[in-house]
């Protein structure tokens, strides 16, 4: 690390500038984000190796979680990830705690038509072509819901996220900031729906 410290510091400065620009862009339509600083949203390069088989001490990516209250807040939010060959933009709730998860499922059950309208909206599907992720899901519908519930596919989910890949060459394009902001803007109705669960619990 000592050998590459200067290169890392330069890359980190560029990253924080980018995150700051994204926050500024999002704040035009989401005033609740305007007081966030890059340090409130970005993650350290050191990895937590305590419970991991991978004992490499440093991450090989930059990541930022942009949401009301910063990266440690309980709200659903936007995420921007930069890594060679694996960069993406997106957001949502990844593995929310049980009370929040239960509330999200309840909201979907109550307002399935609205939820489907959000995730099938053209602005959303144009950016998030694979829709919301179904990688983390229960085999059976949660207790309390009928097996033939019209929302069963969504009620089984344990995470509610959507991501869009970013090519390496796009990261060097002057328009990357606008692309990220526009991609996040397409996600806002989805996040607003998910965040009802947090508001109800508070």
GROMACS elastic network, one bead per residue, 0.5 to 0.9 nm:
[ bonds ]
;  ai    aj funct       b0    kb
    1     4     6  0.52165   500
    1     5     6  0.56935   500
    1     8     6  0.86026   500
    2     5     6  0.50427   500
    2     6     6  0.82221   500
    3     6     6  0.77913   500
    3     7     6  0.87429   500
    4     7     6  0.53790   500
    4     8     6  0.61773   500
    4     9     6  0.86989   500
    5     8     6  0.50840   500
    5     9     6  0.61350   500
    5    10     6  0.86887   500
    6     9     6  0.50856   500
    6    10     6  0.62545   500
    6    11     6  0.86227   500
    7    10     6  0.52046   500
    7    11     6  0.62002   500
    7    12     6  0.85557   500
    8    11     6  0.50587   500
    8    12     6  0.59622   500
    8    13     6  0.85251   500
    9    12     6  0.50120   500
    9    13     6  0.61389   500
    9    14     6  0.86830   500
   10    13     6  0.51678   500
   10    14     6  0.63688   500
   10    15     6  0.86557   500
   11    14     6  0.51311   500
   11    15     6  0.61275   500
   11    16     6  0.86733   500
   12    16     6  0.61100   500
   12    17     6  0.85103   500
   12    62     6  0.81973   500
   13    16     6  0.52240   500
   13    17     6  0.61953   500
   13    18     6  0.86517   500
   14    17     6  0.51190   500
   14    18     6  0.62322   500
   14    19     6  0.87311   500
   15    18     6  0.50557   500
   15    19     6  0.62099   500
   15    20     6  0.85363   500
   15    38     6  0.89270   500
   15    42     6  0.89912   500
   15    62     6  0.74872   500
   16    19     6  0.50258   500
   16    20     6  0.60067   500
   16    21     6  0.85383   500
   16    37     6  0.89714   500
   16    38     6  0.56564   500
   16    39     6  0.77018   500
   16    42     6  0.77294   500
   17    20     6  0.50423   500
   17    21     6  0.62125   500
   17    22     6  0.86840   500
   17    38     6  0.77801   500
   18    21     6  0.51046   500
   18    22     6  0.62592   500
   18    23     6  0.86836   500
   18    38     6  0.87569   500
   18   177     6  0.69730   500
   19    22     6  0.50361   500
   19    23     6  0.61639   500
   19    24     6  0.85759   500
   19    37     6  0.85319   500
   19    38     6  0.58071   500
   19    41     6  0.81220   500
   19    42     6  0.80542   500
   19    64     6  0.72738   500
   19    66     6  0.86338   500
   19    80     6  0.84895   500
   19   177     6  0.87512   500
   20    23     6  0.51256   500
   20    24     6  0.61849   500
   20    25     6  0.86368   500
   20    36     6  0.84674   500
   20    37     6  0.66713   500
   20    38     6  0.54612   500
   21    24     6  0.50524   500
   21    25     6  0.61641   500
   21    26     6  0.86546   500
   21   177     6  0.71753   500
   22    25     6  0.50337   500
   22    26     6  0.61215   500
   22    27     6  0.84674   500
   22    66     6  0.89919   500
   22   177     6  0.64147   500
   22   178     6  0.79823   500
   22   180     6  0.72897   500
   22   181     6  0.59220   500
   23    26     6  0.51774   500
   23    27     6  0.60011   500
   23    28     6  0.89434   500
   23    33     6  0.68007   500
   23    34     6  0.68673   500
   23    35     6  0.89119   500
   23    36     6  0.71914   500
   23    37     6  0.79166   500
   23    38     6  0.79509   500
   23    66     6  0.73965   500
   23   181     6  0.84083   500
   24    27     6  0.51419   500
   24    28     6  0.68971   500
   24    33     6  0.81747   500
   24    34     6  0.65495   500
   24    36     6  0.89413   500
   25    28     6  0.57480   500
   25    29     6  0.80134   500
   25    30     6  0.89649   500
   25   177     6  0.86856   500
   25   178     6  0.81384   500
   25   181     6  0.64165   500
   26    29     6  0.59218   500
   26    30     6  0.58769   500
   26    31     6  0.80803   500
   26    33     6  0.73069   500
   26    34     6  0.80508   500
   26   181     6  0.63532   500
   26   182     6  0.87251   500
   26   184     6  0.80018   500
   26   185     6  0.73393   500
   27    32     6  0.70423   500
   27    33     6  0.53885   500
   27    35     6  0.87218   500
   28    31     6  0.63789   500
   28    33     6  0.89966   500
   28    34     6  0.80702   500
   29   185     6  0.86556   500
   30    33     6  0.59263   500
   30    34     6  0.74381   500
   31    34     6  0.52991   500
   31    35     6  0.83119   500
   32    35     6  0.73265   500
   32    36     6  0.85619   500
   32    67     6  0.86842   500
   32    68     6  0.62252   500
   32    69     6  0.84224   500
   33    36     6  0.56090   500
   33    66     6  0.79888   500
   33    67     6  0.68205   500
   33    68     6  0.58019   500
   33    69     6  0.77510   500
   33    70     6  0.84917   500
   34    37     6  0.83776   500
   35    69     6  0.89502   500
   36    39     6  0.82043   500
   36    40     6  0.62000   500
   36    41     6  0.76474   500
   36    66     6  0.82504   500
   36    67     6  0.85549   500
   36    68     6  0.81270   500
   36    69     6  0.74465   500
   36    70     6  0.66928   500
   37    40     6  0.52869   500
   37    41     6  0.70245   500
   37    70     6  0.84218   500
   38    41     6  0.52830   500
   38    42     6  0.60024   500
   38    64     6  0.80941   500
   38    66     6  0.87144   500
   39    42     6  0.54337   500
   39    43     6  0.79101   500
   39    70     6  0.88031   500
   40    43     6  0.86561   500
   40    64     6  0.88389   500
   40    65     6  0.84843   500
   40    66     6  0.81897   500
   40    69     6  0.80771   500
   40    70     6  0.50707   500
   40    71     6  0.62297   500
   40    72     6  0.83363   500
   41    63     6  0.83400   500
   41    64     6  0.51174   500
   41    66     6  0.54698   500
   41    67     6  0.78432   500
   41    70     6  0.54111   500
   41    72     6  0.83380   500
   42    62     6  0.76969   500
   42    63     6  0.59049   500
   42    65     6  0.64545   500
   42    66     6  0.83183   500
   42    70     6  0.89916   500
   42    71     6  0.74277   500
   43    46     6  0.86278   500
   43    62     6  0.72379   500
   43    63     6  0.59632   500
   43    64     6  0.63442   500
   43    65     6  0.81954   500
   43    71     6  0.84560   500
   44    47     6  0.77886   500
   44    58     6  0.89425   500
   44    59     6  0.84609   500
   44    62     6  0.83924   500
   44    63     6  0.86637   500
   45    57     6  0.84900   500
   45    58     6  0.55388   500
   45    59     6  0.53008   500
   45    60     6  0.78304   500
   45    61     6  0.77913   500
   45    62     6  0.74859   500
   46    49     6  0.89559   500
   46    57     6  0.58425   500
   46    59     6  0.61670   500
   47    55     6  0.83016   500
   47    56     6  0.73926   500
   47    57     6  0.54186   500
   47    58     6  0.52622   500
   47    59     6  0.58589   500
   48    51     6  0.75310   500
   48    52     6  0.75791   500
   48    55     6  0.85095   500
   48    57     6  0.76864   500
   48    58     6  0.88294   500
   49    52     6  0.50072   500
   49    53     6  0.74326   500
   49    54     6  0.67398   500
   49    55     6  0.53762   500
   49    56     6  0.74451   500
   49    57     6  0.71068   500
   50    53     6  0.85439   500
   50    55     6  0.82171   500
   51    54     6  0.88244   500
   52    55     6  0.66537   500
   54    57     6  0.86249   500
   55    58     6  0.88706   500
   56    59     6  0.77587   500
   59    62     6  0.78390   500
   60    82     6  0.88949   500
   60    83     6  0.65455   500
   60    84     6  0.83022   500
   61    81     6  0.70000   500
   61    82     6  0.55242   500
   61    84     6  0.77527   500
   61    86     6  0.89413   500
   61    87     6  0.85416   500
   62    80     6  0.82287   500
   62    81     6  0.58688   500
   62    82     6  0.51697   500
   62    83     6  0.67037   500
   63    79     6  0.72575   500
   63    80     6  0.57342   500
   63    82     6  0.63820   500
   63    83     6  0.87403   500
   64    71     6  0.76701   500
   64    78     6  0.81469   500
   64    79     6  0.56565   500
   64    80     6  0.52754   500
   64    81     6  0.66025   500
   65    70     6  0.71395   500
   65    71     6  0.50845   500
   65    72     6  0.86611   500
   65    77     6  0.67028   500
   65    78     6  0.57660   500
   65    80     6  0.67277   500
   65    81     6  0.89022   500
   65    91     6  0.82154   500
   66    69     6  0.85517   500
   66    70     6  0.61118   500
   66    71     6  0.62803   500
   66    77     6  0.57857   500
   66    78     6  0.50475   500
   66    79     6  0.61703   500
   66    80     6  0.81491   500
   66    91     6  0.88829   500
   67    70     6  0.53058   500
   67    71     6  0.64747   500
   67    72     6  0.88853   500
   67    73     6  0.74387   500
   67    75     6  0.67075   500
   67    76     6  0.67902   500
   67    78     6  0.61972   500
   67    79     6  0.86299   500
   68    71     6  0.82160   500
   68    73     6  0.68738   500
   68    74     6  0.86389   500
   68    75     6  0.66415   500
   68    76     6  0.83552   500
   68    77     6  0.74171   500
   69    72     6  0.72407   500
   69    73     6  0.52451   500
   69    74     6  0.83101   500
   69    75     6  0.80360   500
   70    73     6  0.56496   500
   70    75     6  0.89364   500
   71    74     6  0.84942   500
   71    75     6  0.88803   500
   71    77     6  0.84573   500
   72    75     6  0.86301   500
   73    76     6  0.84531   500
   74    96     6  0.86454   500
   74   198     6  0.70996   500
   75    92     6  0.87618   500
   75    93     6  0.78139   500
   75   191     6  0.86593   500
   75   194     6  0.83990   500
   75   195     6  0.60546   500
   75   197     6  0.89816   500
   75   198     6  0.64755   500
   75   199     6  0.87846   500
   76    91     6  0.73722   500
   76    92     6  0.50295   500
   76    93     6  0.50064   500
   76    94     6  0.83399   500
   76    96     6  0.89371   500
   76   191     6  0.59353   500
   76   192     6  0.81822   500
   76   194     6  0.66559   500
   76   195     6  0.59849   500
   76   198     6  0.85368   500
   77    90     6  0.86280   500
   77    91     6  0.55502   500
   77    92     6  0.54166   500
   77    93     6  0.71658   500
   77   188     6  0.86030   500
   77   191     6  0.64699   500
   77   195     6  0.88098   500
   78    89     6  0.76954   500
   78    90     6  0.57652   500
   78    92     6  0.65088   500
   78   184     6  0.64821   500
   78   187     6  0.79858   500
   78   188     6  0.86258   500
   78   191     6  0.83252   500
   79    88     6  0.82772   500
   79    89     6  0.58235   500
   79    90     6  0.52388   500
   79    92     6  0.80599   500
   79   163     6  0.86807   500
   79   184     6  0.84086   500
   80    87     6  0.79133   500
   80    88     6  0.61882   500
   80    90     6  0.65406   500
   80    91     6  0.80054   500
   80   180     6  0.78999   500
   81    86     6  0.80357   500
   81    87     6  0.53047   500
   81    88     6  0.53124   500
   81    89     6  0.62426   500
   81    90     6  0.86803   500
   82    85     6  0.86786   500
   82    86     6  0.70088   500
   82    88     6  0.66803   500
   82    89     6  0.86614   500
   82   166     6  0.84566   500
   82   168     6  0.89700   500
   82   171     6  0.84617   500
   83    86     6  0.51549   500
   83    88     6  0.84245   500
   83   168     6  0.84730   500
   84    87     6  0.66371   500
   84   167     6  0.87175   500
   84   168     6  0.65234   500
   85   166     6  0.83969   500
   85   167     6  0.68806   500
   85   168     6  0.61695   500
   86   165     6  0.72984   500
   86   166     6  0.74908   500
   86   167     6  0.78269   500
   86   168     6  0.82265   500
   87   164     6  0.86963   500
   87   165     6  0.59725   500
   87   166     6  0.51491   500
   87   167     6  0.68065   500
   87   168     6  0.74053   500
   87   171     6  0.87337   500
   88   163     6  0.64241   500
   88   164     6  0.54356   500
   88   167     6  0.82195   500
   89   162     6  0.85545   500
   89   163     6  0.56374   500
   89   164     6  0.54360   500
   89   165     6  0.65560   500
   89   166     6  0.71917   500
   89   180     6  0.66054   500
   89   183     6  0.71611   500
   89   184     6  0.73466   500
   90   128     6  0.82082   500
   90   161     6  0.73170   500
   90   162     6  0.54772   500
   90   164     6  0.60945   500
   90   165     6  0.87155   500
   90   180     6  0.88031   500
   90   183     6  0.73537   500
   90   184     6  0.64377   500
   90   187     6  0.73716   500
   91    94     6  0.83468   500
   91   160     6  0.84629   500
   91   161     6  0.55252   500
   91   162     6  0.58362   500
   91   163     6  0.65857   500
   91   184     6  0.78386   500
   91   187     6  0.74367   500
   91   191     6  0.79137   500
   92   159     6  0.81246   500
   92   160     6  0.56528   500
   92   162     6  0.66508   500
   92   187     6  0.82400   500
   92   190     6  0.75773   500
   92   191     6  0.59415   500
   92   194     6  0.75679   500
   93    96     6  0.59936   500
   93   159     6  0.58906   500
   93   160     6  0.51011   500
   93   161     6  0.58135   500
   93   191     6  0.83064   500
   93   194     6  0.76625   500
   94   158     6  0.77987   500
   94   160     6  0.61703   500
   94   161     6  0.64798   500
   95    98     6  0.87299   500
   95   101     6  0.79183   500
   95   136     6  0.83261   500
   95   158     6  0.57282   500
   95   160     6  0.77560   500
   96    99     6  0.81399   500
   96   100     6  0.60205   500
   96   101     6  0.55805   500
   96   158     6  0.74448   500
   96   159     6  0.67770   500
   96   160     6  0.86320   500
   97   100     6  0.55753   500
   97   101     6  0.60098   500
   97   102     6  0.85994   500
   98   102     6  0.60026   500
   98   103     6  0.85910   500
   99   102     6  0.52051   500
   99   103     6  0.63446   500
   99   104     6  0.87759   500
   99   197     6  0.85998   500
   99   198     6  0.89562   500
   99   201     6  0.78073   500
  100   103     6  0.50719   500
  100   104     6  0.61686   500
  100   105     6  0.86454   500
  100   197     6  0.57444   500
  100   198     6  0.62545   500
  100   201     6  0.74238   500
  101   104     6  0.51064   500
  101   105     6  0.62525   500
  101   106     6  0.85697   500
  101   158     6  0.71099   500
  101   159     6  0.81696   500
  101   197     6  0.78725   500
  102   105     6  0.52081   500
  102   106     6  0.61893   500
  102   107     6  0.87267   500
  102   197     6  0.83008   500
  103   107     6  0.61462   500
  103   108     6  0.86252   500
  103   194     6  0.88512   500
  103   196     6  0.81910   500
  103   198     6  0.79638   500
  103   200     6  0.79459   500
  103   201     6  0.81005   500
  104   107     6  0.50871   500
  104   108     6  0.62711   500
  104   109     6  0.86130   500
  104   155     6  0.86013   500
  104   193     6  0.83695   500
  104   194     6  0.60972   500
  104   195     6  0.82236   500
  104   196     6  0.76670   500
  104   197     6  0.54143   500
  104   198     6  0.86556   500
  105   108     6  0.51093   500
  105   109     6  0.61168   500
  105   110     6  0.85983   500
  105   154     6  0.76889   500
  105   155     6  0.54483   500
  105   156     6  0.84979   500
  105   157     6  0.85766   500
  105   197     6  0.88933   500
  106   109     6  0.50356   500
  106   110     6  0.61258   500
  106   111     6  0.84746   500
  106   155     6  0.84228   500
  106   197     6  0.85797   500
  107   110     6  0.51204   500
  107   111     6  0.58737   500
  107   112     6  0.77412   500
  107   115     6  0.85984   500
  107   193     6  0.80551   500
  107   194     6  0.81562   500
  107   196     6  0.78289   500
  107   197     6  0.73845   500
  108   111     6  0.51373   500
  108   113     6  0.84349   500
  108   114     6  0.82980   500
  108   115     6  0.63165   500
  108   116     6  0.88785   500
  108   151     6  0.71457   500
  108   154     6  0.76215   500
  108   155     6  0.74183   500
  108   193     6  0.88280   500
  109   112     6  0.55425   500
  109   145     6  0.89110   500
  109   149     6  0.83127   500
  109   150     6  0.82992   500
  109   151     6  0.62369   500
  109   152     6  0.87111   500
  109   154     6  0.89152   500
  109   155     6  0.76527   500
  110   113     6  0.86606   500
  111   114     6  0.53857   500
  111   115     6  0.62393   500
  111   116     6  0.86938   500
  112   115     6  0.50060   500
  112   116     6  0.60326   500
  112   117     6  0.84162   500
  112   150     6  0.81464   500
  112   151     6  0.65230   500
  113   116     6  0.52549   500
  113   117     6  0.60937   500
  113   118     6  0.87037   500
  114   117     6  0.50045   500
  114   118     6  0.62759   500
  114   119     6  0.88802   500
  114   193     6  0.89470   500
  115   118     6  0.51854   500
  115   119     6  0.64422   500
  115   120     6  0.85448   500
  115   190     6  0.77674   500
  115   193     6  0.74633   500
  116   119     6  0.52738   500
  116   120     6  0.58393   500
  116   121     6  0.82324   500
  117   120     6  0.52001   500
  117   121     6  0.58170   500
  118   121     6  0.52762   500
  118   122     6  0.89389   500
  118   124     6  0.74494   500
  118   189     6  0.64654   500
  118   190     6  0.62139   500
  118   193     6  0.86973   500
  119   122     6  0.84894   500
  119   124     6  0.62495   500
  119   125     6  0.70067   500
  119   131     6  0.68580   500
  119   132     6  0.74524   500
  119   187     6  0.88619   500
  119   189     6  0.86637   500
  119   190     6  0.69205   500
  120   123     6  0.84578   500
  120   124     6  0.67425   500
  120   125     6  0.61440   500
  120   131     6  0.79809   500
  121   124     6  0.52844   500
  121   125     6  0.61895   500
  121   126     6  0.85041   500
  122   125     6  0.51282   500
  122   126     6  0.58025   500
  122   127     6  0.86265   500
  123   126     6  0.53937   500
  123   127     6  0.67692   500
  123   128     6  0.86974   500
  123   186     6  0.58661   500
  123   187     6  0.87453   500
  124   127     6  0.56060   500
  124   128     6  0.58853   500
  124   129     6  0.79866   500
  124   131     6  0.80257   500
  124   183     6  0.83908   500
  124   185     6  0.89962   500
  124   186     6  0.51922   500
  124   187     6  0.64555   500
  124   190     6  0.87603   500
  125   129     6  0.50216   500
  125   130     6  0.75463   500
  125   131     6  0.63230   500
  125   186     6  0.87223   500
  126   129     6  0.57732   500
  126   186     6  0.88888   500
  127   130     6  0.88198   500
  127   131     6  0.88767   500
  127   163     6  0.85075   500
  127   164     6  0.65054   500
  127   182     6  0.89260   500
  127   183     6  0.62191   500
  127   186     6  0.72874   500
  127   187     6  0.88708   500
  128   131     6  0.53485   500
  128   132     6  0.76234   500
  128   162     6  0.64179   500
  128   163     6  0.60959   500
  128   164     6  0.54217   500
  128   165     6  0.88589   500
  128   183     6  0.83207   500
  128   186     6  0.86595   500
  128   187     6  0.86726   500
  129   132     6  0.88688   500
  129   163     6  0.87090   500
  129   164     6  0.74633   500
  130   133     6  0.74271   500
  130   162     6  0.78570   500
  130   163     6  0.80617   500
  130   164     6  0.81738   500
  131   134     6  0.88935   500
  131   161     6  0.87660   500
  131   162     6  0.62708   500
  131   163     6  0.81493   500
  132   160     6  0.66500   500
  132   161     6  0.55290   500
  132   163     6  0.76849   500
  133   136     6  0.76106   500
  133   157     6  0.87011   500
  133   159     6  0.77389   500
  133   160     6  0.67328   500
  133   161     6  0.56478   500
  133   162     6  0.57283   500
  133   163     6  0.78904   500
  134   137     6  0.61597   500
  134   153     6  0.87224   500
  134   154     6  0.84123   500
  134   156     6  0.89754   500
  134   157     6  0.65828   500
  134   158     6  0.86619   500
  134   159     6  0.78650   500
  134   160     6  0.80906   500
  134   161     6  0.85720   500
  135   157     6  0.82712   500
  135   158     6  0.89511   500
  135   159     6  0.82971   500
  136   156     6  0.86976   500
  136   157     6  0.60975   500
  136   158     6  0.56260   500
  136   159     6  0.60312   500
  136   160     6  0.87485   500
  137   140     6  0.87803   500
  137   153     6  0.87594   500
  137   154     6  0.86942   500
  137   155     6  0.87466   500
  137   156     6  0.53812   500
  137   158     6  0.53748   500
  137   159     6  0.74786   500
  138   141     6  0.68297   500
  138   142     6  0.77521   500
  138   155     6  0.86480   500
  138   157     6  0.62263   500
  138   158     6  0.70706   500
  139   156     6  0.71431   500
  140   143     6  0.87635   500
  140   147     6  0.79895   500
  140   152     6  0.87485   500
  140   156     6  0.67187   500
  141   144     6  0.85550   500
  141   145     6  0.66947   500
  141   146     6  0.76059   500
  141   147     6  0.62126   500
  141   149     6  0.86714   500
  141   152     6  0.61565   500
  141   153     6  0.80443   500
  141   155     6  0.65033   500
  141   156     6  0.52543   500
  142   145     6  0.61704   500
  142   146     6  0.86657   500
  142   147     6  0.88276   500
  142   152     6  0.87215   500
  142   155     6  0.69781   500
  142   156     6  0.64146   500
  143   146     6  0.81199   500
  145   148     6  0.83642   500
  145   149     6  0.66829   500
  145   152     6  0.81641   500
  145   155     6  0.85334   500
  146   149     6  0.52786   500
  146   152     6  0.83155   500
  147   150     6  0.88044   500
  147   152     6  0.70436   500
  148   151     6  0.84057   500
  148   152     6  0.69811   500
  149   152     6  0.52120   500
  149   153     6  0.87803   500
  149   155     6  0.88406   500
  150   153     6  0.79578   500
  151   154     6  0.55448   500
  151   155     6  0.60449   500
  151   156     6  0.87741   500
  152   156     6  0.61734   500
  152   157     6  0.89365   500
  153   156     6  0.56603   500
  153   157     6  0.71952   500
  154   157     6  0.54354   500
  154   158     6  0.89210   500
  154   160     6  0.87707   500
  155   158     6  0.81502   500
  157   160     6  0.69319   500
  160   194     6  0.82092   500
  162   187     6  0.81257   500
  164   183     6  0.80645   500
  166   169     6  0.83953   500
  166   170     6  0.64968   500
  166   171     6  0.74165   500
  167   170     6  0.52820   500
  167   171     6  0.69496   500
  168   171     6  0.55176   500
  168   172     6  0.74259   500
  169   172     6  0.55320   500
  169   173     6  0.68488   500
  170   173     6  0.50755   500
  170   174     6  0.84396   500
  170   175     6  0.80806   500
  170   176     6  0.62576   500
  171   174     6  0.80933   500
  171   175     6  0.86201   500
  171   176     6  0.58767   500
  171   177     6  0.88017   500
  172   175     6  0.85033   500
  172   176     6  0.72931   500
  173   176     6  0.55230   500
  173   177     6  0.87218   500
  174   177     6  0.72672   500
  174   178     6  0.85935   500
  175   178     6  0.54192   500
  175   179     6  0.62438   500
  175   180     6  0.87908   500
  176   180     6  0.61663   500
  176   181     6  0.86221   500
  177   180     6  0.52662   500
  177   181     6  0.62490   500
  177   182     6  0.85894   500
  178   181     6  0.50728   500
  178   182     6  0.59265   500
  178   183     6  0.83579   500
  179   182     6  0.51915   500
  179   183     6  0.60010   500
  179   184     6  0.85468   500
  180   183     6  0.50837   500
  180   184     6  0.61548   500
  180   185     6  0.85633   500
  181   184     6  0.51295   500
  181   185     6  0.60870   500
  181   186     6  0.87528   500
  182   186     6  0.64035   500
  182   187     6  0.89135   500
  183   186     6  0.53161   500
  183   187     6  0.68341   500
  184   187     6  0.51081   500
  184   188     6  0.66890   500
  185   188     6  0.53251   500
  185   189     6  0.83776   500
  186   189     6  0.73683   500
  186   190     6  0.83479   500
  187   190     6  0.54372   500
  187   191     6  0.63798   500
  187   192     6  0.87888   500
  188   191     6  0.50817   500
  188   192     6  0.60444   500
  188   193     6  0.86124   500
  189   192     6  0.50116   500
  189   193     6  0.62376   500
  189   194     6  0.87369   500
  190   193     6  0.52643   500
  190   194     6  0.64142   500
  190   195     6  0.87192   500
  191   194     6  0.50508   500
  191   195     6  0.59909   500
  191   196     6  0.87604   500
  192   195     6  0.51438   500
  192   196     6  0.66276   500
  193   196     6  0.55934   500
  193   197     6  0.79724   500
  194   197     6  0.59957   500
  194   198     6  0.77724   500
  195   198     6  0.52032   500
  195   199     6  0.63819   500
  195   200     6  0.86643   500
  196   199     6  0.51273   500
  196   200     6  0.61511   500
  196   201     6  0.87150   500
  197   200     6  0.52667   500
  197   201     6  0.63983   500
  197   202     6  0.88725   500
  198   201     6  0.52067   500
  198   202     6  0.62711   500
  199   202     6  0.53358   500
